[in-house]
Amino acid sequence: MLAYTRVIGGGESDTITFSTAKLKKGEDYTFFCSFPGHWAIMRGKFFFG
């Protein structure tokens, strides 16, 4: 786990900031919502290039 947010409600937002020092260039990294049942549609990937 690189970062997380508090649980937020509908219409709310949050922001995260984290160090990229341990990420490997050229790799994909997955992010997702860990709230029960949400991970199936609330997920994605970012590319560290």
mmCIF entry with sequence, helices, sheets and N, C-alpha, C, O atoms, coordinates in Angstrom:
data_MODEL
# 
_entry.id   MODEL 
# 
_entity.id                         1 
_entity.type                       polymer 
_entity.pdbx_number_of_molecules   1 
# 
_entity_poly.entity_id                      1 
_entity_poly.type                           'polypeptide(L)' 
_entity_poly.nstd_linkage                   no 
_entity_poly.nstd_monomer                   no 
_entity_poly.pdbx_seq_one_letter_code       MLAYTRVIGGGESDTITFSTAKLKKGEDYTFFCSFPGHWAIMRGKFFFG 
_entity_poly.pdbx_seq_one_letter_code_can   MLAYTRVIGGGESDTITFSTAKLKKGEDYTFFCSFPGHWAIMRGKFFFG 
_entity_poly.pdbx_strand_id                 A 
# 
loop_
_entity_poly_seq.entity_id 
_entity_poly_seq.num 
_entity_poly_seq.mon_id 
_entity_poly_seq.hetero 
1 1  MET n 
1 2  LEU n 
1 3  ALA n 
1 4  TYR n 
1 5  THR n 
1 6  ARG n 
1 7  VAL n 
1 8  ILE n 
1 9  GLY n 
1 10 GLY n 
1 11 GLY n 
1 12 GLU n 
1 13 SER n 
1 14 ASP n 
1 15 THR n 
1 16 ILE n 
1 17 THR n 
1 18 PHE n 
1 19 SER n 
1 20 THR n 
1 21 ALA n 
1 22 LYS n 
1 23 LEU n 
1 24 LYS n 
1 25 LYS n 
1 26 GLY n 
1 27 GLU n 
1 28 ASP n 
1 29 TYR n 
1 30 THR n 
1 31 PHE n 
1 32 PHE n 
1 33 CYS n 
1 34 SER n 
1 35 PHE n 
1 36 PRO n 
1 37 GLY n 
1 38 HIS n 
1 39 TRP n 
1 40 ALA n 
1 41 ILE n 
1 42 MET n 
1 43 ARG n 
1 44 GLY n 
1 45 LYS n 
1 46 PHE n 
1 47 PHE n 
1 48 PHE n 
1 49 GLY n 
# 
_struct_asym.id          A 
_struct_asym.entity_id   1 
# 
_struct_sheet.id               AA1 
_struct_sheet.type             ? 
_struct_sheet.number_strands   2 
_struct_sheet.details          ? 
# 
_struct_sheet_order.sheet_id     AA1 
_struct_sheet_order.range_id_1   1 
_struct_sheet_order.range_id_2   2 
_struct_sheet_order.offset       ? 
_struct_sheet_order.sense        anti-parallel 
# 
loop_
_struct_sheet_range.sheet_id 
_struct_sheet_range.id 
_struct_sheet_range.beg_label_comp_id 
_struct_sheet_range.beg_label_asym_id 
_struct_sheet_range.beg_label_seq_id 
_struct_sheet_range.pdbx_beg_PDB_ins_code 
_struct_sheet_range.end_label_comp_id 
_struct_sheet_range.end_label_asym_id 
_struct_sheet_range.end_label_seq_id 
_struct_sheet_range.pdbx_end_PDB_ins_code 
_struct_sheet_range.beg_auth_comp_id 
_struct_sheet_range.beg_auth_asym_id 
_struct_sheet_range.beg_auth_seq_id 
_struct_sheet_range.end_auth_comp_id 
_struct_sheet_range.end_auth_asym_id 
_struct_sheet_range.end_auth_seq_id 
AA1 1 GLU A 27 ? PHE A 32 ? GLU A 27 PHE A 32 
AA1 2 ARG A 43 ? PHE A 48 ? ARG A 43 PHE A 48 
# 
loop_
_atom_site.group_PDB 
_atom_site.id 
_atom_site.type_symbol 
_atom_site.label_atom_id 
_atom_site.label_alt_id 
_atom_site.label_comp_id 
_atom_site.label_asym_id 
_atom_site.label_entity_id 
_atom_site.label_seq_id 
_atom_site.pdbx_PDB_ins_code 
_atom_site.Cartn_x 
_atom_site.Cartn_y 
_atom_site.Cartn_z 
_atom_site.occupancy 
_atom_site.B_iso_or_equiv 
_atom_site.pdbx_formal_charge 
_atom_site.auth_seq_id 
_atom_site.auth_comp_id 
_atom_site.auth_asym_id 
_atom_site.auth_atom_id 
_atom_site.pdbx_PDB_model_num 
ATOM 1   N N  . MET A 1 1  ? 0.846   -1.157 0.000   1.00 0.00 ? 1  MET A N  1 
ATOM 2   C CA . MET A 1 1  ? 0.000   0.000  0.000   1.00 0.00 ? 1  MET A CA 1 
ATOM 3   C C  . MET A 1 1  ? 0.905   1.238  0.000   1.00 0.00 ? 1  MET A C  1 
ATOM 4   O O  . MET A 1 1  ? 1.816   1.374  0.817   1.00 0.00 ? 1  MET A O  1 
ATOM 5   N N  . LEU A 1 2  ? 0.622   2.112  -0.928  1.00 0.00 ? 2  LEU A N  1 
ATOM 6   C CA . LEU A 1 2  ? 1.373   3.362  -1.017  1.00 0.00 ? 2  LEU A CA 1 
ATOM 7   C C  . LEU A 1 2  ? 0.673   4.514  -0.321  1.00 0.00 ? 2  LEU A C  1 
ATOM 8   O O  . LEU A 1 2  ? 1.318   5.383  0.266   1.00 0.00 ? 2  LEU A O  1 
ATOM 9   N N  . ALA A 1 3  ? -0.667  4.518  -0.391  1.00 0.00 ? 3  ALA A N  1 
ATOM 10  C CA . ALA A 1 3  ? -1.428  5.627  0.185   1.00 0.00 ? 3  ALA A CA 1 
ATOM 11  C C  . ALA A 1 3  ? -2.874  5.202  0.371   1.00 0.00 ? 3  ALA A C  1 
ATOM 12  O O  . ALA A 1 3  ? -3.323  4.219  -0.218  1.00 0.00 ? 3  ALA A O  1 
ATOM 13  N N  . TYR A 1 4  ? -3.589  5.940  1.185   1.00 0.00 ? 4  TYR A N  1 
ATOM 14  C CA . TYR A 1 4  ? -5.010  5.682  1.395   1.00 0.00 ? 4  TYR A CA 1 
ATOM 15  C C  . TYR A 1 4  ? -5.696  6.972  1.807   1.00 0.00 ? 4  TYR A C  1 
ATOM 16  O O  . TYR A 1 4  ? -5.042  7.944  2.185   1.00 0.00 ? 4  TYR A O  1 
ATOM 17  N N  . THR A 1 5  ? -7.025  6.972  1.729   1.00 0.00 ? 5  THR A N  1 
ATOM 18  C CA . THR A 1 5  ? -7.816  8.107  2.179   1.00 0.00 ? 5  THR A CA 1 
ATOM 19  C C  . THR A 1 5  ? -8.792  7.624  3.248   1.00 0.00 ? 5  THR A C  1 
ATOM 20  O O  . THR A 1 5  ? -8.982  6.424  3.447   1.00 0.00 ? 5  THR A O  1 
ATOM 21  N N  . ARG A 1 6  ? -9.384  8.558  3.906   1.00 0.00 ? 6  ARG A N  1 
ATOM 22  C CA . ARG A 1 6  ? -10.470 8.242  4.837   1.00 0.00 ? 6  ARG A CA 1 
ATOM 23  C C  . ARG A 1 6  ? -11.682 7.810  4.012   1.00 0.00 ? 6  ARG A C  1 
ATOM 24  O O  . ARG A 1 6  ? -11.702 8.022  2.800   1.00 0.00 ? 6  ARG A O  1 
ATOM 25  N N  . VAL A 1 7  ? -12.677 7.217  4.637   1.00 0.00 ? 7  VAL A N  1 
ATOM 26  C CA . VAL A 1 7  ? -13.909 6.868  3.938   1.00 0.00 ? 7  VAL A CA 1 
ATOM 27  C C  . VAL A 1 7  ? -14.651 8.177  3.654   1.00 0.00 ? 7  VAL A C  1 
ATOM 28  O O  . VAL A 1 7  ? -14.847 8.998  4.550   1.00 0.00 ? 7  VAL A O  1 
ATOM 29  N N  . ILE A 1 8  ? -15.059 8.358  2.396   1.00 0.00 ? 8  ILE A N  1 
ATOM 30  C CA . ILE A 1 8  ? -15.762 9.575  2.012   1.00 0.00 ? 8  ILE A CA 1 
ATOM 31  C C  . ILE A 1 8  ? -17.158 9.235  1.504   1.00 0.00 ? 8  ILE A C  1 
ATOM 32  O O  . ILE A 1 8  ? -17.395 8.125  1.029   1.00 0.00 ? 8  ILE A O  1 
ATOM 33  N N  . GLY A 1 9  ? -18.070 10.177 1.602   1.00 0.00 ? 9  GLY A N  1 
ATOM 34  C CA . GLY A 1 9  ? -19.444 9.971  1.170   1.00 0.00 ? 9  GLY A CA 1 
ATOM 35  C C  . GLY A 1 9  ? -19.675 10.495 -0.232  1.00 0.00 ? 9  GLY A C  1 
ATOM 36  O O  . GLY A 1 9  ? -18.790 11.101 -0.835  1.00 0.00 ? 9  GLY A O  1 
ATOM 37  N N  . GLY A 1 10 ? -20.877 10.257 -0.748  1.00 0.00 ? 10 GLY A N  1 
ATOM 38  C CA . GLY A 1 10 ? -21.261 10.724 -2.071  1.00 0.00 ? 10 GLY A CA 1 
ATOM 39  C C  . GLY A 1 10 ? -21.084 12.227 -2.212  1.00 0.00 ? 10 GLY A C  1 
ATOM 40  O O  . GLY A 1 10 ? -21.505 12.991 -1.343  1.00 0.00 ? 10 GLY A O  1 
ATOM 41  N N  . GLY A 1 11 ? -20.468 12.647 -3.293  1.00 0.00 ? 11 GLY A N  1 
ATOM 42  C CA . GLY A 1 11 ? -20.251 14.061 -3.546  1.00 0.00 ? 11 GLY A CA 1 
ATOM 43  C C  . GLY A 1 11 ? -19.022 14.647 -2.862  1.00 0.00 ? 11 GLY A C  1 
ATOM 44  O O  . GLY A 1 11 ? -18.654 15.792 -3.124  1.00 0.00 ? 11 GLY A O  1 
ATOM 45  N N  . GLU A 1 12 ? -18.384 13.867 -1.985  1.00 0.00 ? 12 GLU A N  1 
ATOM 46  C CA . GLU A 1 12 ? -17.172 14.327 -1.320  1.00 0.00 ? 12 GLU A CA 1 
ATOM 47  C C  . GLU A 1 12 ? -15.952 13.920 -2.146  1.00 0.00 ? 12 GLU A C  1 
ATOM 48  O O  . GLU A 1 12 ? -16.053 13.089 -3.049  1.00 0.00 ? 12 GLU A O  1 
ATOM 49  N N  . SER A 1 13 ? -14.825 14.502 -1.834  1.00 0.00 ? 13 SER A N  1 
ATOM 50  C CA . SER A 1 13 ? -13.574 14.105 -2.490  1.00 0.00 ? 13 SER A CA 1 
ATOM 51  C C  . SER A 1 13 ? -12.442 14.171 -1.475  1.00 0.00 ? 13 SER A C  1 
ATOM 52  O O  . SER A 1 13 ? -12.581 14.759 -0.403  1.00 0.00 ? 13 SER A O  1 
ATOM 53  N N  . ASP A 1 14 ? -11.354 13.575 -1.823  1.00 0.00 ? 14 ASP A N  1 
ATOM 54  C CA . ASP A 1 14 ? -10.161 13.593 -0.993  1.00 0.00 ? 14 ASP A CA 1 
ATOM 55  C C  . ASP A 1 14 ? -8.959  13.591 -1.920  1.00 0.00 ? 14 ASP A C  1 
ATOM 56  O O  . ASP A 1 14 ? -9.085  13.260 -3.099  1.00 0.00 ? 14 ASP A O  1 
ATOM 57  N N  . THR A 1 15 ? -7.818  13.949 -1.410  1.00 0.00 ? 15 THR A N  1 
ATOM 58  C CA . THR A 1 15 ? -6.586  14.011 -2.191  1.00 0.00 ? 15 THR A CA 1 
ATOM 59  C C  . THR A 1 15 ? -5.491  13.258 -1.456  1.00 0.00 ? 15 THR A C  1 
ATOM 60  O O  . THR A 1 15 ? -5.411  13.311 -0.229  1.00 0.00 ? 15 THR A O  1 
ATOM 61  N N  . ILE A 1 16 ? -4.654  12.562 -2.199  1.00 0.00 ? 16 ILE A N  1 
ATOM 62  C CA . ILE A 1 16 ? -3.509  11.896 -1.601  1.00 0.00 ? 16 ILE A CA 1 
ATOM 63  C C  . ILE A 1 16 ? -2.216  12.398 -2.248  1.00 0.00 ? 16 ILE A C  1 
ATOM 64  O O  . ILE A 1 16 ? -2.198  12.812 -3.407  1.00 0.00 ? 16 ILE A O  1 
ATOM 65  N N  . THR A 1 17 ? -1.172  12.349 -1.487  1.00 0.00 ? 17 THR A N  1 
ATOM 66  C CA . THR A 1 17 ? 0.170   12.660 -1.968  1.00 0.00 ? 17 THR A CA 1 
ATOM 67  C C  . THR A 1 17 ? 1.082   11.575 -1.415  1.00 0.00 ? 17 THR A C  1 
ATOM 68  O O  . THR A 1 17 ? 1.012   11.251 -0.230  1.00 0.00 ? 17 THR A O  1 
ATOM 69  N N  . PHE A 1 18 ? 1.928   11.017 -2.255  1.00 0.00 ? 18 PHE A N  1 
ATOM 70  C CA . PHE A 1 18 ? 2.844   9.987  -1.776  1.00 0.00 ? 18 PHE A CA 1 
ATOM 71  C C  . PHE A 1 18 ? 4.147   10.048 -2.552  1.00 0.00 ? 18 PHE A C  1 
ATOM 72  O O  . PHE A 1 18 ? 4.206   10.579 -3.661  1.00 0.00 ? 18 PHE A O  1 
ATOM 73  N N  . SER A 1 19 ? 5.176   9.502  -1.955  1.00 0.00 ? 19 SER A N  1 
ATOM 74  C CA . SER A 1 19 ? 6.494   9.475  -2.566  1.00 0.00 ? 19 SER A CA 1 
ATOM 75  C C  . SER A 1 19 ? 6.528   8.430  -3.680  1.00 0.00 ? 19 SER A C  1 
ATOM 76  O O  . SER A 1 19 ? 5.972   7.341  -3.536  1.00 0.00 ? 19 SER A O  1 
ATOM 77  N N  . THR A 1 20 ? 7.169   8.762  -4.767  1.00 0.00 ? 20 THR A N  1 
ATOM 78  C CA . THR A 1 20 ? 7.341   7.811  -5.867  1.00 0.00 ? 20 THR A CA 1 
ATOM 79  C C  . THR A 1 20 ? 8.721   7.161  -5.834  1.00 0.00 ? 20 THR A C  1 
ATOM 80  O O  . THR A 1 20 ? 9.100   6.461  -6.773  1.00 0.00 ? 20 THR A O  1 
ATOM 81  N N  . ALA A 1 21 ? 9.466   7.386  -4.764  1.00 0.00 ? 21 ALA A N  1 
ATOM 82  C CA . ALA A 1 21 ? 10.837  6.885  -4.659  1.00 0.00 ? 21 ALA A CA 1 
ATOM 83  C C  . ALA A 1 21 ? 10.942  5.363  -4.805  1.00 0.00 ? 21 ALA A C  1 
ATOM 84  O O  . ALA A 1 21 ? 11.936  4.865  -5.332  1.00 0.00 ? 21 ALA A O  1 
ATOM 85  N N  . LYS A 1 22 ? 9.944   4.631  -4.351  1.00 0.00 ? 22 LYS A N  1 
ATOM 86  C CA . LYS A 1 22 ? 10.008  3.168  -4.402  1.00 0.00 ? 22 LYS A CA 1 
ATOM 87  C C  . LYS A 1 22 ? 9.340   2.571  -5.632  1.00 0.00 ? 22 LYS A C  1 
ATOM 88  O O  . LYS A 1 22 ? 9.347   1.353  -5.804  1.00 0.00 ? 22 LYS A O  1 
ATOM 89  N N  . LEU A 1 23 ? 8.762   3.409  -6.492  1.00 0.00 ? 23 LEU A N  1 
ATOM 90  C CA . LEU A 1 23 ? 8.132   2.907  -7.709  1.00 0.00 ? 23 LEU A CA 1 
ATOM 91  C C  . LEU A 1 23 ? 9.186   2.636  -8.761  1.00 0.00 ? 23 LEU A C  1 
ATOM 92  O O  . LEU A 1 23 ? 10.207  3.320  -8.834  1.00 0.00 ? 23 LEU A O  1 
ATOM 93  N N  . LYS A 1 24 ? 8.920   1.619  -9.581  1.00 0.00 ? 24 LYS A N  1 
ATOM 94  C CA . LYS A 1 24 ? 9.858   1.268  -10.640 1.00 0.00 ? 24 LYS A CA 1 
ATOM 95  C C  . LYS A 1 24 ? 9.405   1.865  -11.960 1.00 0.00 ? 24 LYS A C  1 
ATOM 96  O O  . LYS A 1 24 ? 8.247   1.717  -12.353 1.00 0.00 ? 24 LYS A O  1 
ATOM 97  N N  . LYS A 1 25 ? 10.306  2.528  -12.633 1.00 0.00 ? 25 LYS A N  1 
ATOM 98  C CA . LYS A 1 25 ? 10.011  3.139  -13.917 1.00 0.00 ? 25 LYS A CA 1 
ATOM 99  C C  . LYS A 1 25 ? 9.570   2.062  -14.912 1.00 0.00 ? 25 LYS A C  1 
ATOM 100 O O  . LYS A 1 25 ? 10.161  0.985  -14.983 1.00 0.00 ? 25 LYS A O  1 
ATOM 101 N N  . GLY A 1 26 ? 8.518   2.374  -15.678 1.00 0.00 ? 26 GLY A N  1 
ATOM 102 C CA . GLY A 1 26 ? 8.003   1.448  -16.669 1.00 0.00 ? 26 GLY A CA 1 
ATOM 103 C C  . GLY A 1 26 ? 6.983   0.453  -16.135 1.00 0.00 ? 26 GLY A C  1 
ATOM 104 O O  . GLY A 1 26 ? 6.542   -0.430 -16.870 1.00 0.00 ? 26 GLY A O  1 
ATOM 105 N N  . GLU A 1 27 ? 6.603   0.579  -14.870 1.00 0.00 ? 27 GLU A N  1 
ATOM 106 C CA . GLU A 1 27 ? 5.650   -0.343 -14.248 1.00 0.00 ? 27 GLU A CA 1 
ATOM 107 C C  . GLU A 1 27 ? 4.253   0.265  -14.171 1.00 0.00 ? 27 GLU A C  1 
ATOM 108 O O  . GLU A 1 27 ? 4.101   1.485  -14.104 1.00 0.00 ? 27 GLU A O  1 
ATOM 109 N N  . ASP A 1 28 ? 3.230   -0.599 -14.182 1.00 0.00 ? 28 ASP A N  1 
ATOM 110 C CA . ASP A 1 28 ? 1.838   -0.218 -13.939 1.00 0.00 ? 28 ASP A CA 1 
ATOM 111 C C  . ASP A 1 28 ? 1.542   -0.439 -12.459 1.00 0.00 ? 28 ASP A C  1 
ATOM 112 O O  . ASP A 1 28 ? 2.029   -1.397 -11.859 1.00 0.00 ? 28 ASP A O  1 
ATOM 113 N N  . TYR A 1 29 ? 0.744   0.450  -11.874 1.00 0.00 ? 29 TYR A N  1 
ATOM 114 C CA . TYR A 1 29 ? 0.339   0.319  -10.485 1.00 0.00 ? 29 TYR A CA 1 
ATOM 115 C C  . TYR A 1 29 ? -1.176  0.427  -10.398 1.00 0.00 ? 29 TYR A C  1 
ATOM 116 O O  . TYR A 1 29 ? -1.782  1.329  -10.976 1.00 0.00 ? 29 TYR A O  1 
ATOM 117 N N  . THR A 1 30 ? -1.778  -0.505 -9.667  1.00 0.00 ? 30 THR A N  1 
ATOM 118 C CA . THR A 1 30 ? -3.229  -0.584 -9.536  1.00 0.00 ? 30 THR A CA 1 
ATOM 119 C C  . THR A 1 30 ? -3.706  0.223  -8.336  1.00 0.00 ? 30 THR A C  1 
ATOM 120 O O  . THR A 1 30 ? -3.073  0.219  -7.281  1.00 0.00 ? 30 THR A O  1 
ATOM 121 N N  . PHE A 1 31 ? -4.833  0.918  -8.508  1.00 0.00 ? 31 PHE A N  1 
ATOM 122 C CA . PHE A 1 31 ? -5.489  1.557  -7.371  1.00 0.00 ? 31 PHE A CA 1 
ATOM 123 C C  . PHE A 1 31 ? -6.925  1.063  -7.328  1.00 0.00 ? 31 PHE A C  1 
ATOM 124 O O  . PHE A 1 31 ? -7.486  0.696  -8.360  1.00 0.00 ? 31 PHE A O  1 
ATOM 125 N N  . PHE A 1 32 ? -7.527  1.050  -6.141  1.00 0.00 ? 32 PHE A N  1 
ATOM 126 C CA . PHE A 1 32 ? -8.891  0.547  -5.987  1.00 0.00 ? 32 PHE A CA 1 
ATOM 127 C C  . PHE A 1 32 ? -9.514  1.063  -4.703  1.00 0.00 ? 32 PHE A C  1 
ATOM 128 O O  . PHE A 1 32 ? -8.826  1.519  -3.790  1.00 0.00 ? 32 PHE A O  1 
ATOM 129 N N  . CYS A 1 33 ? -10.826 0.978  -4.660  1.00 0.00 ? 33 CYS A N  1 
ATOM 130 C CA . CYS A 1 33 ? -11.584 1.290  -3.451  1.00 0.00 ? 33 CYS A CA 1 
ATOM 131 C C  . CYS A 1 33 ? -11.734 0.001  -2.651  1.00 0.00 ? 33 CYS A C  1 
ATOM 132 O O  . CYS A 1 33 ? -12.217 -1.003 -3.175  1.00 0.00 ? 33 CYS A O  1 
ATOM 133 N N  . SER A 1 34 ? -11.325 0.024  -1.397  1.00 0.00 ? 34 SER A N  1 
ATOM 134 C CA . SER A 1 34 ? -11.394 -1.191 -0.578  1.00 0.00 ? 34 SER A CA 1 
ATOM 135 C C  . SER A 1 34 ? -12.694 -1.294 0.232   1.00 0.00 ? 34 SER A C  1 
ATOM 136 O O  . SER A 1 34 ? -12.853 -2.226 1.020   1.00 0.00 ? 34 SER A O  1 
ATOM 137 N N  . PHE A 1 35 ? -13.621 -0.350 0.046   1.00 0.00 ? 35 PHE A N  1 
ATOM 138 C CA . PHE A 1 35 ? -14.905 -0.460 0.723   1.00 0.00 ? 35 PHE A CA 1 
ATOM 139 C C  . PHE A 1 35 ? -15.624 -1.693 0.178   1.00 0.00 ? 35 PHE A C  1 
ATOM 140 O O  . PHE A 1 35 ? -15.636 -1.893 -1.037  1.00 0.00 ? 35 PHE A O  1 
ATOM 141 N N  . PRO A 1 36 ? -16.223 -2.528 1.034   1.00 0.00 ? 36 PRO A N  1 
ATOM 142 C CA . PRO A 1 36 ? -16.831 -3.770 0.572   1.00 0.00 ? 36 PRO A CA 1 
ATOM 143 C C  . PRO A 1 36 ? -17.751 -3.595 -0.645  1.00 0.00 ? 36 PRO A C  1 
ATOM 144 O O  . PRO A 1 36 ? -18.686 -2.794 -0.625  1.00 0.00 ? 36 PRO A O  1 
ATOM 145 N N  . GLY A 1 37 ? -17.464 -4.352 -1.688  1.00 0.00 ? 37 GLY A N  1 
ATOM 146 C CA . GLY A 1 37 ? -18.267 -4.357 -2.905  1.00 0.00 ? 37 GLY A CA 1 
ATOM 147 C C  . GLY A 1 37 ? -17.895 -3.289 -3.923  1.00 0.00 ? 37 GLY A C  1 
ATOM 148 O O  . GLY A 1 37 ? -18.373 -3.345 -5.056  1.00 0.00 ? 37 GLY A O  1 
ATOM 149 N N  . HIS A 1 38 ? -17.073 -2.333 -3.568  1.00 0.00 ? 38 HIS A N  1 
ATOM 150 C CA . HIS A 1 38 ? -16.740 -1.237 -4.477  1.00 0.00 ? 38 HIS A CA 1 
ATOM 151 C C  . HIS A 1 38 ? -15.590 -1.547 -5.425  1.00 0.00 ? 38 HIS A C  1 
ATOM 152 O O  . HIS A 1 38 ? -15.534 -0.988 -6.521  1.00 0.00 ? 38 HIS A O  1 
ATOM 153 N N  . TRP A 1 39 ? -14.678 -2.420 -5.030  1.00 0.00 ? 39 TRP A N  1 
ATOM 154 C CA . TRP A 1 39 ? -13.457 -2.650 -5.824  1.00 0.00 ? 39 TRP A CA 1 
ATOM 155 C C  . TRP A 1 39 ? -13.739 -3.085 -7.256  1.00 0.00 ? 39 TRP A C  1 
ATOM 156 O O  . TRP A 1 39 ? -12.938 -2.813 -8.150  1.00 0.00 ? 39 TRP A O  1 
ATOM 157 N N  . ALA A 1 40 ? -14.866 -3.757 -7.488  1.00 0.00 ? 40 ALA A N  1 
ATOM 158 C CA . ALA A 1 40 ? -15.157 -4.288 -8.827  1.00 0.00 ? 40 ALA A CA 1 
ATOM 159 C C  . ALA A 1 40 ? -15.276 -3.195 -9.894  1.00 0.00 ? 40 ALA A C  1 
ATOM 160 O O  . ALA A 1 40 ? -14.918 -3.420 -11.050 1.00 0.00 ? 40 ALA A O  1 
ATOM 161 N N  . ILE A 1 41 ? -15.777 -2.010 -9.512  1.00 0.00 ? 41 ILE A N  1 
ATOM 162 C CA . ILE A 1 41 ? -15.907 -0.935 -10.505 1.00 0.00 ? 41 ILE A CA 1 
ATOM 163 C C  . ILE A 1 41 ? -15.083 0.298  -10.161 1.00 0.00 ? 41 ILE A C  1 
ATOM 164 O O  . ILE A 1 41 ? -14.852 1.147  -11.022 1.00 0.00 ? 41 ILE A O  1 
ATOM 165 N N  . MET A 1 42 ? -14.642 0.404  -8.930  1.00 0.00 ? 42 MET A N  1 
ATOM 166 C CA . MET A 1 42 ? -13.867 1.572  -8.513  1.00 0.00 ? 42 MET A CA 1 
ATOM 167 C C  . MET A 1 42 ? -12.390 1.205  -8.425  1.00 0.00 ? 42 MET A C  1 
ATOM 168 O O  . MET A 1 42 ? -11.822 1.070  -7.341  1.00 0.00 ? 42 MET A O  1 
ATOM 169 N N  . ARG A 1 43 ? -11.789 1.050  -9.602  1.00 0.00 ? 43 ARG A N  1 
ATOM 170 C CA . ARG A 1 43 ? -10.387 0.661  -9.663  1.00 0.00 ? 43 ARG A CA 1 
ATOM 171 C C  . ARG A 1 43 ? -9.784  1.149  -10.970 1.00 0.00 ? 43 ARG A C  1 
ATOM 172 O O  . ARG A 1 43 ? -10.502 1.556  -11.883 1.00 0.00 ? 43 ARG A O  1 
ATOM 173 N N  . GLY A 1 44 ? -8.485  1.107  -11.051 1.00 0.00 ? 44 GLY A N  1 
ATOM 174 C CA . GLY A 1 44 ? -7.794  1.534  -12.260 1.00 0.00 ? 44 GLY A CA 1 
ATOM 175 C C  . GLY A 1 44 ? -6.305  1.299  -12.120 1.00 0.00 ? 44 GLY A C  1 
ATOM 176 O O  . GLY A 1 44 ? -5.847  0.686  -11.156 1.00 0.00 ? 44 GLY A O  1 
ATOM 177 N N  . LYS A 1 45 ? -5.564  1.786  -13.082 1.00 0.00 ? 45 LYS A N  1 
ATOM 178 C CA . LYS A 1 45 ? -4.103  1.653  -13.074 1.00 0.00 ? 45 LYS A CA 1 
ATOM 179 C C  . LYS A 1 45 ? -3.485  2.972  -13.470 1.00 0.00 ? 45 LYS A C  1 
ATOM 180 O O  . LYS A 1 45 ? -4.074  3.750  -14.221 1.00 0.00 ? 45 LYS A O  1 
ATOM 181 N N  . PHE A 1 46 ? -2.289  3.217  -12.958 1.00 0.00 ? 46 PHE A N  1 
ATOM 182 C CA . PHE A 1 46 ? -1.513  4.324  -13.476 1.00 0.00 ? 46 PHE A CA 1 
ATOM 183 C C  . PHE A 1 46 ? -0.135  3.796  -13.853 1.00 0.00 ? 46 PHE A C  1 
ATOM 184 O O  . PHE A 1 46 ? 0.361   2.827  -13.277 1.00 0.00 ? 46 PHE A O  1 
ATOM 185 N N  . PHE A 1 47 ? 0.448   4.437  -14.803 1.00 0.00 ? 47 PHE A N  1 
ATOM 186 C CA . PHE A 1 47 ? 1.748   4.038  -15.335 1.00 0.00 ? 47 PHE A CA 1 
ATOM 187 C C  . PHE A 1 47 ? 2.796   4.994  -14.839 1.00 0.00 ? 47 PHE A C  1 
ATOM 188 O O  . PHE A 1 47 ? 2.663   6.209  -14.991 1.00 0.00 ? 47 PHE A O  1 
ATOM 189 N N  . PHE A 1 48 ? 3.844   4.454  -14.242 1.00 0.00 ? 48 PHE A N  1 
ATOM 190 C CA . PHE A 1 48 ? 4.941   5.287  -13.769 1.00 0.00 ? 48 PHE A CA 1 
ATOM 191 C C  . PHE A 1 48 ? 6.046   5.231  -14.817 1.00 0.00 ? 48 PHE A C  1 
ATOM 192 O O  . PHE A 1 48 ? 6.751   4.229  -14.935 1.00 0.00 ? 48 PHE A O  1 
ATOM 193 N N  . GLY A 1 49 ? 6.188   6.286  -15.556 1.00 0.00 ? 49 GLY A N  1 
ATOM 194 C CA . GLY A 1 49 ? 7.151   6.273  -16.645 1.00 0.00 ? 49 GLY A CA 1 
ATOM 195 C C  . GLY A 1 49 ? 8.090   7.367  -16.525 1.00 0.00 ? 49 GLY A C  1 
ATOM 196 O O  . GLY A 1 49 ? 8.979   7.512  -17.363 1.00 0.00 ? 49 GLY A O  1 
# 
